Amino acid sequence: MSAGLNYFGTPKPICLFIAAMKDENSAARERYNDVFNNIVIRAADLAKMEPRQMLSNKPGMIVGQIFTAINDAKLVIADLSDDNT
């Protein structure tokens, strides 16, 4: 990582959206995409932040990567709805 850049490689403040997905072609994934594309991106643009997503459908994602991304983010939004966690 270069000096002044965050986990995602941008100096702009990050609005991070996190969700865990069990299936690539599920209703939860469709809802996730709708929330990210229609709410998170618009809110981040209004706040002059860079919208980013941390999405994994694989168990065992490296915890250190998650903590680093959260630490670098100015705002974190996590989808904990339904049986999504």
C-alpha positions in Angstrom: 0.0 0.0 0.0 1.3 3.4 -0.9 1.5 6.2 1.6 -1.8 8.0 2.0 -3.8 5.2 0.3 -6.2 2.9 2.1 -6.8 -0.8 1.7 -8.6 -0.3 -1.6 -5.8 1.9 -3.0 -7.7 5.2 -3.1 -7.1 8.4 -1.0 -10.8 9.2 -1.1 -12.8 8.3 2.1 -14.4 4.9 1.8 -18.1 3.9 2.3 -17.8 0.2 2.8 -20.7 -2.2 2.3 -20.3 -5.7 3.7 -22.5 -8.7 3.2 -22.1 -12.5 3.4 -23.7 -14.5 0.6 -24.5 -18.2 0.5 -25.5 -18.5 -3.1 -24.5 -16.4 -6.2 -27.9 -16.7 -7.7 -30.2 -16.0 -4.7 -32.8 -13.5 -3.7 -30.4 -12.3 -1.1 -27.8 -11.6 -3.8 -30.3 -9.7 -5.8 -31.3 -7.6 -2.8 -27.7 -7.0 -2.0 -27.1 -5.7 -5.6 -30.2 -3.5 -5.4 -29.1 -2.0 -2.0 -25.5 -1.4 -3.2 -26.4 0.0 -6.6 -29.4 2.1 -5.6 -28.6 3.2 -2.0 -24.9 2.8 -1.1 -23.5 4.2 -4.3 -25.8 7.2 -4.3 -25.2 8.0 -0.6 -21.4 7.7 -1.1 -21.6 10.0 -4.0 -23.5 12.6 -2.0 -21.0 12.3 0.8 -18.1 12.5 -1.7 -16.9 9.1 -0.6 -15.8 6.1 -2.6 -18.3 3.2 -2.5 -16.7 -0.2 -2.0 -18.0 -3.6 -1.3 -16.7 -6.5 0.6 -18.7 -9.6 -0.5 -17.8 -13.2 0.0 -19.6 -16.4 -0.5 -16.6 -18.4 0.6 -16.2 -19.4 4.2 -12.9 -18.5 5.9 -12.3 -15.1 4.3 -9.1 -13.7 5.9 -10.2 -11.9 9.0 -7.2 -9.5 8.8 -8.4 -8.3 5.4 -11.8 -7.6 6.8 -10.4 -5.7 9.8 -8.1 -3.7 7.6 -10.9 -2.7 5.2 -13.2 -1.7 8.1 -10.4 0.3 9.7 -9.7 2.2 6.5 -13.4 2.9 5.9 -15.0 6.2 7.0 -18.4 4.6 7.0 -19.3 0.9 7.1 -22.7 -0.5 6.2 -23.3 -4.2 6.9 -26.3 -6.3 5.6 -27.2 -8.5 8.5 -30.8 -9.1 7.3 -32.6 -12.4 6.9 -30.5 -15.5 7.2 -27.7 -13.7 5.5 -25.0 -14.0 8.2 
